[in-house]
Structure formats: structure tokens, C-alpha cells
Amino acid sequence: MSSHPGKSRSRLLSLAGFVFVAVSLYFVGNSLSKGIRESGGLENLLDFNPTMLALSFLLLQLHFLACGLAWKMVAGHTGGRLGLWRAYAIHFLAQVGKYVPGMVWSAIGKFALSRDSGMTGVQTGHALVLETVFIVFGCLFVAMPLVSDAALAVGLGSTEAIVLAVAIGLFTLSAVHPAVFGFLVRLAGRVTGKRLEAQRVPFVDILKTIPVYVSIFLFVGFGFWLLALGFGLEIPFFPGVFLYPTAFGVGYLVVLAPGGLGVRELVLVWLIRMAAPGSEPGIAELVAVAARIWITLGEGLAFVISLAIYGKGTRSMFRLLSRKEPVAT
């Protein structure tokens, strides 16, 4: 007897994601190993500045707080009423799902927690689609300063690349217009297995959320720049502050890689080499790996804090996150 087609497809995508991540991490690890040998040993690459590392972690907390504010605002656009700390807890409790193969667990977790916090299915589904559009647009916005140099590095014309990036950004932003938003909400419902309906939100109100999402990426980009300095990697503030948000955006779009694992590091190594071509061998790979540890430790701390804020036991929380019951709108 053949298995369910949906389950077979999910297993195939999970396997493809695992292979993709493994290959990406192999290339990063192999490049790091080669750089360590060329530099004469790992100790020659390690050059810590505790002050810069501490400041980078402080900026990371501001990034996390902005993430909570963004979910609060997006939920408010669709009629949901969440406090800042409740929205913060929902966001970071659901974040653990991005590392689970299957691509949709973070969204499903956020859906369940938001429903548990008083939002309707329509409001939550609408907010999830809005959030996705804003993340993509925010990444594109902060990547714009890198487009010209990146295009030249791969042999493309810088003017054409900038025009293309602007066009993609405007197209992405148009997705939140009521004229096309209903289609995207229904598509998201099919992907997550939830019954979703579009709720009209004034386009002008939606645009007011853009600065918050831009600040999310600028905070984490500034934090990464300080982290790089803390490891002895001298990158100019411009374009250094835009490197990590750009790599994050690419990893976000490559849905086969859970949490952008491997992809983000590969892109980040390439961007660092572009921004600091005279850096020591291996330092770009070391900083890319350090950045993954940095963001993961920060998210782990935010998850623990969020458990306390949400006020439910771990077992009850994971039972809620894994719930897939039909949604009454």
C-alpha cells in the first residue's frame, strides 16, 4: 500500500533540505579548515575584544525586542490585540520551529500561540502573510547598498542589478495591497493546512510598519558588525552593517534549509570577502560560524524568557505548538 502523497513529498523535501544543509556546511567547514592551516593555527585567528562582543549581544537584544514589536503591530493591523511582551513570547516560542524540517513549523507554532492568545484564525493567518512580505521587503531594503558591488563581483552590470532589485522590492511590497493580498492569504492556508480568509487592512496603515522591520535588520546588522570587530575582523561600517541582514534574507528565501542553516553562512563568507578582501585566510569562515552561534544562543535565551512570560509548562507548550485542529474563523 502506497503512503500518503503529502507525507511522501514532505519526507522528500526534508531529505533534500538535509542534503543541502550538509553540503553547505561541508564547504564552509572545509574552507575554515584550509584557512586555519594557512594562518598557522586557530590561535592565530582568535583575537577577542570582549567589549565589542558584549555590545554586539546588547544590539542583538534590541533586535529581538523589535521582532516582538513587529508581531504586535502586524497583529494589530488585522484586529488582534497583543501586548508587547506577549507578542515577544509568541514570536520566540515559535522560532524553534524554523529548525524543524518541513518549512512551516514556525508559522504553525505562531498560528497556534496567537490563537491561544485570543486572535482569530482570520486575524492570525492574515498577520502571518503580512509578516512574510515585510521580512522579504526588509531584507531587500537593507541589501540595496550591496547590490552594486555584488553584481560586479559576479560579472553583472551594477545599474541593471539595482533596477532589478528595486523592481523586486516594489513587487514584494505590492503583495500587501488589498487587491492581491487575498490570493496570498489563501495560498498560505493551503501551505499550512489552515483555513484562512483575507481581512482588508488600509494600505497606508500597513506601510507604517516598514520602519519597524527595517530597524529589525539594522539592529542585527549593527550587532554583527560589532561581533566581527570583536573577532578581529576589520570591516568598514559601510557596508559591514548590511552583510548579515543580506545573508539572513538569502537563507530565509532558501526554504529547503531549516533556519537558513549553511546557506546563510556560505553567503556571509562570500559577502565578507567582498567587503574585506584583504582579510586573513579563514577569518571570514570563523566569523560566519561565530555569527550562527551568536544568534542561536540569543534565540535560546529569548526562548527561555518567553516560556516564563507565556506562563505555561514546557509540555503544555509543545502540545499547543503541535496542534493542527481546524480553525473556526
C-alpha positions as a printed NumPy array, in Angstrom:
array([[  0.   ,   0.   ,   0.   ],
       [  1.433,   3.373,  -1.02 ],
       [  1.955,   6.087,   1.526],
       [  0.041,   9.358,   1.508],
       [  1.379,  11.628,  -1.302],
       [  1.631,  14.621,   1.042],
       [  3.727,  12.708,   3.551],
       [  5.986,  11.352,   0.812],
       [  6.545,  14.835,  -0.554],
       [  7.29 ,  16.14 ,   2.943],
       [  9.856,  13.389,   3.515],
       [ 11.46 ,  14.097,   0.141],
       [ 11.709,  17.818,   0.881],
       [ 13.144,  17.096,   4.324],
       [ 15.754,  14.79 ,   2.793],
       [ 16.614,  17.389,   0.154],
       [ 16.942,  20.01 ,   2.886],
       [ 19.226,  17.76 ,   4.928],
       [ 21.489,  17.125,   1.922],
       [ 21.512,  20.828,   1.021],
       [ 22.481,  21.837,   4.568],
       [ 25.127,  19.103,   4.811],
       [ 26.771,  20.157,   1.546],
       [ 26.691,  23.86 ,   2.504],
       [ 28.212,  23.188,   5.931],
       [ 30.846,  20.938,   4.362],
       [ 32.036,  23.751,   2.1  ],
       [ 32.101,  26.254,   4.983],
       [ 33.89 ,  23.789,   7.265],
       [ 36.387,  22.783,   4.593],
       [ 37.132,  26.424,   3.81 ],
       [ 37.574,  27.198,   7.522],
       [ 39.931,  24.24 ,   7.955],
       [ 42.008,  25.384,   4.999],
       [ 42.141,  28.928,   6.369],
       [ 43.278,  27.696,   9.782],
       [ 46.129,  25.764,   8.173],
       [ 47.168,  28.751,   6.049],
       [ 47.156,  31.077,   9.07 ],
       [ 49.352,  28.707,  11.076],
       [ 46.73 ,  27.547,  13.582],
       [ 43.424,  28.525,  15.121],
       [ 45.132,  30.566,  17.83 ],
       [ 46.381,  32.962,  15.15 ],
       [ 42.802,  33.686,  14.073],
       [ 41.381,  34.247,  17.539],
       [ 41.642,  37.889,  18.564],
       [ 38.83 ,  38.644,  21.011],
       [ 37.649,  42.098,  22.033],
       [ 35.265,  41.465,  24.98 ],
       [ 33.795,  44.972,  24.83 ],
       [ 32.781,  44.613,  21.19 ],
       [ 31.35 ,  41.142,  21.818],
       [ 29.277,  42.438,  24.759],
       [ 27.986,  45.372,  22.71 ],
       [ 27.062,  43.017,  19.861],
       [ 24.952,  40.94 ,  22.245],
       [ 23.251,  44.109,  23.513],
       [ 22.33 ,  45.084,  19.937],
       [ 21.015,  41.561,  19.432],
       [ 18.586,  42.078,  22.325],
       [ 17.305,  45.261,  20.697],
       [ 16.807,  43.236,  17.506],
       [ 14.764,  40.679,  19.467],
       [ 12.662,  43.401,  21.094],
       [ 11.966,  44.91 ,  17.671],
       [ 10.827,  41.448,  16.479],
       [  8.26 ,  41.368,  19.286],
       [  7.103,  44.903,  18.472],
       [  6.756,  43.964,  14.8  ],
       [  4.483,  40.991,  15.574],
       [  2.418,  43.186,  17.907],
       [  1.97 ,  45.78 ,  15.147],
       [  1.205,  43.24 ,  12.42 ],
       [ -1.338,  41.532,  14.683],
       [ -2.871,  44.939,  15.401],
       [ -3.298,  45.633,  11.688],
       [ -5.517,  42.553,  11.419],
       [ -7.548,  43.317,  14.558],
       [ -5.524,  41.279,  17.072],
       [ -4.756,  42.763,  20.475],
       [ -1.416,  41.623,  21.866],
       [  0.815,  43.317,  24.401],
       [  4.49 ,  43.807,  23.553],
       [  5.794,  41.05 ,  25.826],
       [  3.058,  38.614,  24.805],
       [  3.958,  39.211,  21.153],
       [  7.649,  38.776,  22.021],
       [  6.904,  35.436,  23.696],
       [  4.793,  34.195,  20.788],
       [  7.488,  35.088,  18.28 ],
       [ 10.384,  33.386,  20.059],
       [  8.497,  30.337,  21.243],
       [  7.523,  29.713,  17.625],
       [ 11.055,  30.407,  16.365],
       [ 12.225,  26.951,  17.424],
       [ 10.083,  25.581,  14.589],
       [ 12.331,  27.075,  11.911],
       [ 14.968,  24.45 ,  12.7  ],
       [ 12.479,  21.592,  12.205],
       [ 12.415,  20.082,   8.685],
       [  9.149,  20.742,   6.898],
       [  9.435,  24.52 ,   6.383],
       [  6.132,  25.504,   8.017],
       [  6.524,  24.634,  11.692],
       [  7.488,  28.12 ,  12.809],
       [  4.378,  29.558,  11.12 ],
       [  2.164,  26.785,  12.536],
       [  3.565,  27.401,  16.012],
       [  2.972,  31.144,  15.782],
       [ -0.542,  30.469,  14.491],
       [ -1.359,  28.215,  17.457],
       [  0.115,  30.547,  20.076],
       [ -1.602,  33.605,  18.631],
       [ -4.93 ,  31.747,  18.561],
       [ -4.332,  30.721,  22.181],
       [ -3.737,  34.405,  22.982],
       [ -7.155,  35.492,  21.689],
       [ -6.627,  36.155,  17.986],
       [ -8.972,  34.578,  15.439],
       [ -7.857,  32.329,  12.608],
       [ -8.511,  35.066,  10.043],
       [ -6.506,  37.622,  12.002],
       [ -3.572,  35.279,  12.603],
       [ -3.392,  33.957,   9.053],
       [ -3.533,  37.472,   7.679],
       [ -0.788,  38.592,  10.071],
       [  1.481,  35.684,   9.073],
       [  1.288,  36.6  ,   5.404],
       [  1.916,  40.273,   6.196],
       [  4.929,  39.293,   8.284],
       [  6.418,  37.234,   5.448],
       [  6.058,  40.101,   2.983],
       [  7.631,  42.573,   5.402],
       [ 10.576,  40.252,   6.129],
       [ 11.33 ,  39.835,   2.429],
       [ 10.941,  43.568,   1.776],
       [ 13.074,  44.474,   4.816],
       [ 15.862,  42.167,   3.667],
       [ 15.747,  43.623,   0.162],
       [ 15.803,  47.171,   1.538],
       [ 18.918,  46.683,   3.674],
       [ 20.617,  44.673,   0.906],
       [ 20.351,  47.553,  -1.575],
       [ 23.727,  49.125,  -0.617],
       [ 25.43 ,  45.822,  -1.521],
       [ 23.732,  45.224,  -4.855],
       [ 26.179,  47.213,  -6.988],
       [ 29.358,  45.577,  -5.621],
       [ 27.745,  42.133,  -5.547],
       [ 26.673,  42.48 ,  -9.17 ],
       [ 30.177,  43.471, -10.25 ],
       [ 31.63 ,  40.544,  -8.286],
       [ 29.566,  38.048, -10.275],
       [ 30.027,  39.8  , -13.616],
       [ 26.707,  41.652, -13.876],
       [ 26.085,  45.313, -14.615],
       [ 25.549,  47.288, -11.399],
       [ 22.852,  49.565, -12.878],
       [ 20.824,  46.632, -14.175],
       [ 21.17 ,  44.823, -10.841],
       [ 19.963,  47.862,  -8.885],
       [ 16.985,  48.324, -11.199],
       [ 16.117,  44.639, -10.82 ],
       [ 16.416,  44.796,  -7.011],
       [ 14.189,  47.88 ,  -6.842],
       [ 11.637,  46.223,  -9.111],
       [ 11.595,  43.091,  -6.936],
       [ 11.206,  45.244,  -3.816],
       [  8.263,  47.162,  -5.245],
       [  6.677,  43.935,  -6.465],
       [  7.074,  42.434,  -2.988],
       [  5.541,  45.48 ,  -1.343],
       [  2.601,  45.37 ,  -3.753],
       [  1.731,  41.968,  -2.28 ],
       [  0.252,  43.659,   0.804],
       [ -2.134,  45.715,  -1.294],
       [ -5.734,  44.521,  -0.778],
       [ -6.056,  43.808,  -4.498],
       [ -3.578,  40.894,  -4.345],
       [ -3.454,  40.074,  -0.664],
       [ -6.482,  37.776,  -0.601],
       [ -4.817,  35.379,  -3.028],
       [ -1.657,  35.195,  -0.899],
       [ -3.633,  34.501,   2.273],
       [ -5.485,  31.624,   0.634],
       [ -2.197,  30.258,  -0.708],
       [ -0.701,  30.393,   2.8  ],
       [ -3.729,  28.493,   4.077],
       [ -3.084,  25.675,   1.634],
       [  0.609,  25.51 ,   2.588],
       [ -0.023,  25.414,   6.36 ],
       [ -3.183,  23.268,   6.199],
       [ -5.243,  26.021,   7.857],
       [ -8.476,  27.593,   6.637],
       [ -7.609,  31.264,   6.183],
       [ -9.536,  34.235,   4.856],
       [ -8.319,  37.703,   3.928],
       [ -9.243,  40.692,   6.063],
       [ -8.954,  44.127,   4.464],
       [ -6.436,  46.464,   6.047],
       [ -5.839,  50.04 ,   4.797],
       [ -2.693,  50.091,   2.662],
       [ -1.454,  53.296,   4.315],
       [ -1.623,  51.665,   7.772],
       [  0.363,  48.69 ,   6.517],
       [  3.124,  50.945,   5.171],
       [  3.643,  52.383,   8.678],
       [  5.104,  49.03 ,   9.74 ],
       [  8.003,  49.191,   7.262],
       [ 10.329,  51.264,   9.527],
       [  9.974,  48.67 ,  12.303],
       [ 11.055,  45.832,  10.008],
       [ 13.927,  47.902,   8.642],
       [ 15.064,  48.546,  12.238],
       [ 14.942,  44.799,  12.925],
       [ 17.566,  44.176,  10.249],
       [ 19.636,  47.251,  11.046],
       [ 19.891,  46.241,  14.725],
       [ 21.072,  42.734,  13.859],
       [ 23.365,  44.099,  11.141],
       [ 24.942,  46.583,  13.555],
       [ 25.283,  43.796,  16.121],
       [ 27.026,  41.533,  13.604],
       [ 29.429,  44.319,  12.632],
       [ 30.411,  44.665,  16.303],
       [ 30.715,  40.874,  16.56 ],
       [ 33.091,  40.848,  13.578],
       [ 35.198,  43.58 ,  15.189],
       [ 35.154,  41.545,  18.401],
       [ 36.835,  38.688,  16.494],
       [ 39.437,  40.997,  14.979],
       [ 37.859,  41.241,  11.521],
       [ 38.191,  44.814,  10.31 ],
       [ 35.161,  45.603,   8.149],
       [ 34.141,  49.193,   7.363],
       [ 30.849,  50.193,   8.972],
       [ 29.565,  50.698,   5.449],
       [ 28.898,  48.126,   4.026],
       [ 29.621,  45.95 ,   7.087],
       [ 26.311,  46.684,   8.796],
       [ 24.398,  45.317,   5.791],
       [ 26.218,  41.98 ,   5.396],
       [ 24.375,  39.856,   7.937],
       [ 20.839,  41.048,   7.051],
       [ 21.538,  40.242,   3.398],
       [ 22.811,  36.747,   4.234],
       [ 19.813,  36.284,   6.532],
       [ 17.453,  37.212,   3.708],
       [ 19.006,  34.721,   1.301],
       [ 18.801,  31.985,   3.945],
       [ 15.176,  32.878,   4.609],
       [ 14.281,  32.524,   0.948],
       [ 16.025,  29.149,   0.555],
       [ 13.224,  27.219,   2.242],
       [ 14.959,  23.837,   1.933],
       [ 17.466,  24.859,   4.618],
       [ 15.876,  24.928,   8.117],
       [ 16.712,  28.275,   9.696],
       [ 18.871,  29.093,   6.662],
       [ 21.484,  26.729,   8.104],
       [ 24.523,  26.506,   5.859],
       [ 23.12 ,  28.88 ,   3.245],
       [ 23.407,  31.924,   5.484],
       [ 26.993,  31.012,   6.354],
       [ 28.016,  30.47 ,   2.719],
       [ 26.547,  33.804,   1.628],
       [ 28.041,  35.58 ,   4.636],
       [ 31.54 ,  34.269,   3.876],
       [ 31.22 ,  35.498,   0.285],
       [ 29.968,  38.924,   1.402],
       [ 32.732,  39.309,   3.993],
       [ 35.367,  38.528,   1.381],
       [ 33.76 ,  41.094,  -0.905],
       [ 33.675,  43.781,   1.814],
       [ 37.108,  42.991,   3.319],
       [ 39.182,  41.481,   0.504],
       [ 42.46 ,  41.786,   2.437],
       [ 41.309,  39.8  ,   5.482],
       [ 43.285,  36.821,   6.78 ],
       [ 42.536,  33.348,   5.405],
       [ 39.86 ,  31.62 ,   7.476],
       [ 38.652,  34.695,   9.375],
       [ 35.533,  35.107,   7.213],
       [ 34.513,  31.49 ,   7.855],
       [ 35.298,  31.792,  11.571],
       [ 33.117,  34.901,  11.919],
       [ 30.294,  33.294,   9.914],
       [ 30.272,  30.279,  12.247],
       [ 30.533,  32.584,  15.277],
       [ 27.538,  34.553,  13.99 ],
       [ 25.441,  31.369,  13.842],
       [ 26.397,  30.537,  17.439],
       [ 25.747,  34.159,  18.47 ],
       [ 22.222,  34.29 ,  17.026],
       [ 21.36 ,  30.761,  18.222],
       [ 22.456,  31.461,  21.799],
       [ 20.471,  34.694,  21.725],
       [ 17.365,  32.933,  20.438],
       [ 17.814,  30.217,  23.052],
       [ 17.868,  32.829,  25.806],
       [ 14.828,  34.557,  24.282],
       [ 13.03 ,  31.188,  24.186],
       [ 13.642,  30.6  ,  27.91 ],
       [ 12.486,  34.142,  28.742],
       [  9.421,  33.641,  26.56 ],
       [  8.474,  30.435,  28.391],
       [  8.367,  32.426,  31.627],
       [  6.393,  35.259,  30.005],
       [  3.851,  32.946,  28.405],
       [  3.22 ,  31.189,  31.704],
       [  2.695,  27.59 ,  30.582],
       [  4.764,  24.493,  31.267],
       [  7.11 ,  23.133,  28.617],
       [  4.977,  20.031,  27.972],
       [  1.792,  22.075,  27.562],
       [  3.641,  24.492,  25.307],
       [  4.884,  21.843,  22.887],
       [  1.454,  20.189,  22.86 ],
       [ -0.034,  23.55 ,  21.861],
       [  2.633,  24.171,  19.221],
       [  1.982,  20.804,  17.566],
       [ -1.803,  21.215,  17.441],
       [ -3.361,  21.146,  13.938],
       [ -7.091,  21.308,  14.601],
       [ -9.389,  23.05 ,  12.104],
       [ -9.675,  26.766,  12.665],
       [-13.018,  28.374,  13.275],
       [-12.986,  31.863,  11.889]])
